Amino acid sequence: MRKPVVLRGYQFSAYTRIVRIAMHEKGISFRTEEIDPFASGISEDYLRRHPFGRVPVLSHGAFDVYETAAITRYIDAAFEGPRLMPLDSASVARVVQVISIVDSYGYYPMVRQVFAHRVFRPAIGDETDEAEIGKGLEASLPVLGALDTLASEGHVLNGRTLTLADCHLAPMMAYFVQAAEGRAALAEYSALHDWWANASERRSTKETDPGLPSA
Ligand SMILES: N[C@@H](CCC(=O)N[C@@H](CS)C(=O)NCC(=O)O)C(=O)O
């Protein structure tokens, strides 16, 4: 009998969506459990699975794993379906590099500053801070530049071979471009812009779109 696959995450979480995209691309069936990491009172049961109280966590039978880059590597190795980590060494390095850039320098300014303050907070009637948007945009530009350089080089983010780099970057970009400032900024980076034109049309991107909450 197949072991059950459970994704514990938050419907509007960019990181949870990375895992959803990877599982969609691999053709994996799973069930979800909604955990809002921003709510107070995260259960002890959840904290045992994720000691930092963030989302997501993947469970495959009795095996739990947190940290999205580890989850998607696990998914790729443990399940049938298209390979999401390339075999050649230069492409492996580029995949890991894109993921690290997104995690270390991209997520906070692109999602938590630009998208959250321009789009998400207004949708739920929360206060926004223009200064956060300005700072987020400024910090996003070198990230877009670095990713554009890697996209034009062609090992990854090339619109031909889907990798874990595409899965990791897509949810961040999907949120970033919902802000007019984000769209305008991306338009200045042609290789990355072309990558997103292609990635945004993939079924795995469209079918995992969480939409926006209402107030
Ligand atoms: N390093 C973690 C980051 C996950 C993360 O930051 N998730 C966000 C939601 S997209 C979260 O749980 N935020 C809660 C918080 O910041 O308190 C991973 O790779 O999974």
Ligand as a Chemical Component Dictionary entry (heavy atoms), coordinates in Angstrom:
data_LIG
# 
_chem_comp.id                   LIG 
_chem_comp.type                 NON-POLYMER 
_chem_comp.pdbx_formal_charge   0 
_chem_comp.three_letter_code    LIG 
# 
loop_
_chem_comp_atom.comp_id 
_chem_comp_atom.atom_id 
_chem_comp_atom.alt_atom_id 
_chem_comp_atom.type_symbol 
_chem_comp_atom.charge 
_chem_comp_atom.model_Cartn_x 
_chem_comp_atom.model_Cartn_y 
_chem_comp_atom.model_Cartn_z 
_chem_comp_atom.pdbx_ordinal 
LIG N1  N1  N 0 13.081 28.429 5.421  1  
LIG C1  C1  C 0 11.677 28.103 5.345  2  
LIG C2  C2  C 0 10.876 29.382 5.119  3  
LIG C3  C3  C 0 9.386  29.141 5.156  4  
LIG C4  C4  C 0 8.620  30.418 5.436  5  
LIG O1  O1  O 0 9.192  31.481 5.735  6  
LIG N2  N2  N 0 7.300  30.312 5.332  7  
LIG C5  C5  C 0 6.490  31.454 5.665  8  
LIG C6  C6  C 0 5.182  31.457 4.876  9  
LIG S1  S1  S 0 5.463  31.693 3.138  10 
LIG C7  C7  C 0 6.103  31.383 7.132  11 
LIG O2  O2  O 0 5.857  30.310 7.651  12 
LIG N3  N3  N 0 6.075  32.534 7.793  13 
LIG C8  C8  C 0 5.680  32.637 9.160  14 
LIG C9  C9  C 0 6.467  33.669 9.905  15 
LIG O3  O3  O 0 7.270  34.385 9.275  16 
LIG O4  O4  O 0 6.271  33.752 11.115 17 
LIG C10 C10 C 0 11.444 27.092 4.218  18 
LIG O5  O5  O 0 12.274 27.020 3.309  19 
LIG O6  O6  O 0 10.463 26.352 4.272  20 
# 
loop_
_chem_comp_bond.comp_id 
_chem_comp_bond.atom_id_1 
_chem_comp_bond.atom_id_2 
_chem_comp_bond.value_order 
_chem_comp_bond.pdbx_ordinal 
LIG N1  C1  SING 1  
LIG C1  C2  SING 2  
LIG C1  C10 SING 3  
LIG C2  C3  SING 4  
LIG C3  C4  SING 5  
LIG C4  O1  DOUB 6  
LIG C4  N2  SING 7  
LIG N2  C5  SING 8  
LIG C5  C6  SING 9  
LIG C5  C7  SING 10 
LIG C6  S1  SING 11 
LIG C7  O2  DOUB 12 
LIG C7  N3  SING 13 
LIG N3  C8  SING 14 
LIG C8  C9  SING 15 
LIG C9  O3  DOUB 16 
LIG C9  O4  SING 17 
LIG C10 O5  DOUB 18 
LIG C10 O6  SING 19 
# 
